[in-house]
Amino acid sequence: MLMEVLKGGIFALKDYIATHVLTYLIPAFLLAGGMVSFINKEIIINYLCEKVSKIKSFSLASISSFLIAACSCTVIPVASGLYYTGAGIGAAFIVLWVAPSSNILSLIYTGNILGGEIVVSRLIGALVMAFIVG
């Protein structure tokens, strides 16, 4: 009985890892590679580098994070792709912080289950923490 439960757990873990890698991590690495390859480095440097004012670069990074539908582990390649393209560490951190908590899909899902007040507080909390910590 115990061996069957352990085997079932191991098979479930194997399926979860395979599904997670195929549906989340590979697209995230492709997105990060595409950002490094196809986005003009001068644009990233002009808007997100450390020499740009924090208000401008952090605002742009947080607004663009709403469009990146990534979970907490798949946003890591995206943020590192931004950083290696020329963005400052603060802007890359903002994407790393805000994207999992405040992307469009997570806000819609939260709103459907918990209501609009929680969506607003989640959004404000993520942005306030990003600007305070960043």
DOSEDREN-37641 format. One record per atom (N, C-alpha, C): x, y, z. Coordinates in steps of 0.05 Angstrom, whole numbers, plus 5000, padded with zeros to 4 digits. Layout:
<recs>
XYZ/...
</recs>
This chain:
<recs>
501649765000/500050005000/501750255000/503750265018/505550495019/507150524994/507950304982/509550324957/507850424934/505250354934/503450454913/503050764916/502850854940/502551144945/505051284937/507451174944/509951304936/510251304905/509651084892/509751074863/507851274850/505451294861/503551494851/504551774854/505851834877/506952094882/509252154863/510951954858/513251994840/512252034812/510251884803/509151924776/507852194773/506352284794/505152544793/507252764792/509352734807/511552934806/512852934779/513352704767/514552684741/512752824720/510152774721/508352904702/508253204706/508253294731/508253584737/510753714726/513053594731/515553714722/515653724692/514853504679/514853494649/512953714638/510653734649/508653934640/509654214645/510754254669/511754524676/514054614658/515854424653/518154494636/517254554607/515454394597/514554434569/512754674565/511054724585/509154944581/509955214592/511955214611/512655464623/515655534619/517355364626/520255434625/521355464597/520655284579/521755314552/520755574539/518055634540/517255894529/518556134543/519056114569/520356334583/523256374573/524656154569/527456184558/527356284529/525356194514/525156294486/524456594487/522756684505/522156964507/524557124515/526157024534/528557164543/530557184520/530956954506/532756964483/531857144461/529257154457/528157334437/528557624444/528257684470/528757954479/531658034475/533457854481/536357924478/536957954448/535757784431/536457784403/535057994387/532458044392/530858204374/530258484384/530358534410/529858804419/532458964417/532259204405/534559374402/535659444429/538259394432/539559444458/539459744465/539559914446/539460204451/536760284464/534660154456/531960224467/531960144497/532959904503/533059824531/534860014547/537060084536/538960254551/537760534554/536360634534/535160904536/532860924557/531460704561/529160714579/529460574605/531260374607/531360204631/534060194644/536060334634/538760304646/538860454672/541060424686/541360544713/541660844712/542460954689/542861244687/540261394683/538061254675/535461374672/534261414700/532561614703/531361664729/529761414738/529761374764/528461134775/525461144770/524261384771/521361404767/520761314738/522261394719/521761324691/522261034686/524560934694/525160654688/523560454704/523060514729/521460334746/518460334737/517460564729/514660584719/514360424693/516260454675/516060304650/516360004655/518159924673/518559644679/516059524692/514759674710/512459574723/510059554704/509759754686/507559744667/507959524647/510359474638/510859254619/510558984633/510858974659/510458724673/507658624673/505758804669/502958714667/502458544643/504058574623/503658424598/505158164597/506958114616/508457864617/507057674635/505657484623/504157284638/506157054646/507457104668/509456904677/509156854706/509756614714/509656554743/512456624755/512756564780/515156654795/517656524785/517456284774/519956154765/520556214736/518456264720/519056314691/519656614686/519256784705/519957064701/522957104705/524356914717/527256944721/528756964695/528356794675/529756834650/529057094636/526557184639/525757434627/527157674639/527357674666/528757894680/531757884674/532857644673/535757634666/536257714637/534357644619/534657744592/534658044590/532858164605/532858464606/535458574617/536458444638/538858544651/541258514632/541458294619/543758254601/543458404575/541058504569/540758674546/541558964551/541659034577/542659304584/540959444604/538759324613/537159454634/538659454660/537959644677/539159654703/538059434721/539559384743/538659174761/536059244775/535459504779/532959584791/530659524773/530859584747/528659534729/528259234725/530359084724/530158794722/528858674747/529458784770/528258694794/525258764795/524558994785/521759074784/520158864767/521258794744/519958584727/519758324743/521958254756/522058004772/519958014794/519458234806/517558264828/514658294819/514158464799/511458534792/510158334773/511658224755/510458044734/508857814746/509957664765/508357434775/505857524791/506057744805/503857824822/501758004809/502458134787/500558324776/500358314746/500758074734/500258064705/497258034700/496458074676/493658094669/492157834676/493357604671/491957354676/491557304706/493657364722/493357324751/491357514763/491157754753/489257944763/486357874756/485957764731/483357674723/482457434740/484357254744/483757014760/483057084789/484657264800/484157354827/481557504829/480957664810/478357814810/475957634808/476157424792/473957234789/473457084815/475557014829/475256854854/474757024878/476457234882/476457384907/475157654905/474757764882/473458024879/475358244871/474158464863/475658694853/477358834874/476458834899/477958974920/480658844924/480758574922/483258434926/485058484902/483958514878/485558574855/486958844858/485459044866/486559304870/488659304892/488159174914/490159164935/492659004927/492258794911/494558644902/496258814883/494958954865/496359134846/497859354861/496559484879/497759704893/500059604911/499659384924/501759264941/504159184925/503859064902/506158994885/507659234876/506259444867/507659684857/509059834880/507659864903/508960004925/511459854935/511259594937/513559444946/515859454925/515159454900/517159474879/518659734880/517259954884/518560214886/520060254912/519160134933/520560164959/523059994959/522859744951/525159564951/527059634928/525959694905/527659754882/529160014885/
</recs>
